[in-house]
């Protein structure tokens, strides 16, 4: 599998971020708490450099709580501030302003020493497509300022959003990188909907997800779909074992197509929908120790 997805506006966004960094005091990077490695664009580190960084673990309510704690500690040891949020419901979002000012505490003191009392903090908000960035900004601003949607790449052009007299946000379009060298990165982004579903066969994607969940969270998979799940089974071909589980789940649900065969395509769509919505459970598919693997 070779997933490539780099529309022309992504190149434009990269240049835009580079040009706008001089106008901001910090960068708030939104990542998906379920896949903190895959949902972080590696180009961002090079682009942002030493600019103060706040990592927002969004969709933390859909991630494994233990995974959230591990990632928070990992980011903090690197000098980043961390905030766990669920932008859709607004949980954790009110803490953004305080977290930003805490990150820039020393800078704010220097401003005061120069007589710049009340100077607003200017934060650039970045993130890969469909990671919840625009929804997060709207929650912080308490109004619908940034355009949000379920499709990857909805945000167009930069947008300044004034939160209050002490905080302004610069929204940017979601940015991905030209090629996913690691197949797992492409898969994890596809699982969560960060890239379009039509980049690969939905049944193959669902089979790979079944295999990943069987390896990491066999109990949740067994309970949801009333399956017999063996993590050892993933030692064989992942698509083959994933298909075995997908077919068994479709049979349990009674999904049939014309002629009586099992409707694995319908089950594939349901699996992906339930994973993305959180109905299937709370999962973290990547851990800090895997970051440099």
Buried (B, 14 or more C-beta within 10 A) or exposed (E): EEBEBEEEBBEEBBEBBEEBBEEBBBBBBBBBBBBBBBBBBEBBEEBBEEEBBBBBBBBBBBBBEEBBEBBBEBBEEEEBBBBBBBBBEBBBBEEBBEBBBEBBEEBBEEBEEEEEEEBEBBBBBBBBBBBBBBBBBBBBBEEEBBBBEEEBBBBEEBBEBEBEEBBBBBBBBBBBBEEBEEEBBBBBBBBBBBBBEEBBEBBBBBBBBBBBBBBBBBEBBBEBBEBEBEEEBBEEEBBEBBBBBBBBBBBEBEBEEEEEEBBBBBBBBBBBEBBBEBEBBBBBBBBBEEEEE
